[in-house]
Amino acid sequence: MSQIDSPRTFPLGRHAVERLGYGAMQLAGPGVFGPPKDPQAARAVLREAVASGVNHLDTSDFYGPHVTNQLIREALYPYSDDLVIVTKVGARRGADGSWLPAFSDEELTQAIHDNLRNLRLDVLEVVNLRIMGDTHSPAEGSIEAPLTVLADLQRRGLVRHIGLSNVTPAQIAEGRRICNIVCVQNHYNLVHRADDDLLEDLARNGIAYVPFFPLGGFTPLQSSTLSQVARHLGAAPMQVALAWLLARAPNILLIPGTSSIAHLRENLAAAELQLPEDAVAALDGIEAHGIPDGKAVNARSVPRPTAP
Ligand SMILES: NC(=O)c1ccc[n+]([C@@H]2O[C@H](COP(=O)([O-])OP(=O)(O)OC[C@H]3O[C@@H](n4cnc5c(N)ncnc54)[C@H](OP(=O)(O)O)[C@@H]3O)[C@@H](O)[C@H]2O)c1
């Protein structure tokens, strides 16, 4: 499917959002810990995103911690009515920047109040429960206890919609028996496709699939096939990686992260990039053949800092 056939928007809770959104994690300091070197530049990226039509922002109060939410509030409050800010709970940061699980009733309730305060909202539009699993891969285990807490906070009017992150199909099925799930945020990109079946199943159920690390994460994707296709189309490799995701399934919503306005503009322009069938076939082959020519670097093989 090319983007000509792809819808530009997909429902996320009560809004239909543009399929190209923005992930704010890269705006915090190194290791997603502490403030950025240039907070003014970070706020400028956020303003540029929204001015360019982005109406879906991904964040968390554990980015910084508190830093990306505060930057969003400083840059964008009062928010426009159609802006959907999606946050996530389930982790906290140690004094050394470590990522620690935070799933108790008290920790989840505190996280919701922290997000509300730092974003200056009365209700959080969408909250993902981020399961720790195997850091960036899900691991089986019941999610009933923390999800029940989040569903209670939803009933109390503090959360409008609930999503899940870093979860297995069984956990999604368990979650859907507890409350309505509007989105799933898992690790997925051109070279990491464990969720191929899952995302199609979610599409059939009208649930948004939001890949994290759409560009490979802290070490952006590198592949000679990707570079060749990009050269042939006169596009940047990261644009091609995003266009491939847009063409992959209509329920995929993208939240590429960047701290650079130039990269932001490049990424948003991927919405206009049409991939011919032979380009899609070549890109599909990257995963099928692993590392095709020995020069490609698969994002899975590159060590990088951990971050939920
Ligand atoms: N649920 C979860 O567990 C989870 C985990 C990780 C992330 N997330 C969310 O997903 C979002 C996206 O993930 P991510 O930001 O970690 O990774 P990403 O979007 O895959 O890639 C970000 C990296 O790519 C670089 N980049 C961006 N645009 C580029 C371009 N056009 N050309 C070259 N390099 C480019 C960025 O560097 P520059 O800053 O230099 O552009 C940054 O190093 C995050 O912002 C966060 O909101 C969720």
The ligand as a Gaussian input file, in Angstrom:
#p B3LYP/6-31G(d) Opt

LIG

0 1
 N        6.800000       3.322000      25.457000
 C        8.098000       3.227000      25.548000
 O        8.620000       2.368000      26.243000
 C        8.981000       4.169000      24.779000
 C       10.357000       3.894000      24.647000
 C       11.135000       4.761000      23.909000
 C       10.562000       5.874000      23.316000
 N        9.227000       6.119000      23.464000
 C        8.583000       7.260000      22.778000
 O        8.822000       7.105000      21.404000
 C        9.363000       8.312000      20.868000
 C       10.285000       7.975000      19.714000
 O       11.387000       7.230000      20.154000
 P       12.858000       7.831000      20.242000
 O       12.812000       9.310000      20.195000
 O       13.516000       7.199000      21.393000
 O       13.545000       7.198000      18.983000
 P       13.393000       7.434000      17.402000
 O       12.276000       8.341000      17.101000
 O       13.414000       6.094000      16.786000
 O       14.793000       8.096000      17.039000
 C       15.268000       9.239000      17.669000
 C       16.715000       9.403000      17.242000
 O       16.760000       9.634000      15.843000
 C       17.411000      10.882000      15.581000
 N       16.671000      11.486000      14.456000
 C       15.396000      11.915000      14.449000
 N       15.060000      12.376000      13.239000
 C       16.153000      12.232000      12.457000
 C       16.438000      12.534000      11.111000
 N       15.517000      13.060000      10.307000
 N       17.688000      12.249000      10.626000
 C       18.629000      11.698000      11.429000
 N       18.411000      11.398000      12.726000
 C       17.194000      11.662000      13.236000
 C       17.320000      11.676000      16.854000
 O       18.423000      12.533000      16.973000
 P       18.271000      14.145000      16.861000
 O       17.707000      14.605000      18.171000
 O       19.671000      14.595000      16.622000
 O       17.376000      14.422000      15.708000
 C       17.377000      10.575000      17.902000
 O       18.724000      10.211000      18.152000
 C       10.068000       8.964000      22.061000
 O       10.279000      10.323000      21.850000
 C        9.129000       8.626000      23.186000
 O        8.092000       9.596000      23.242000
 C        8.433000       5.267000      24.166000

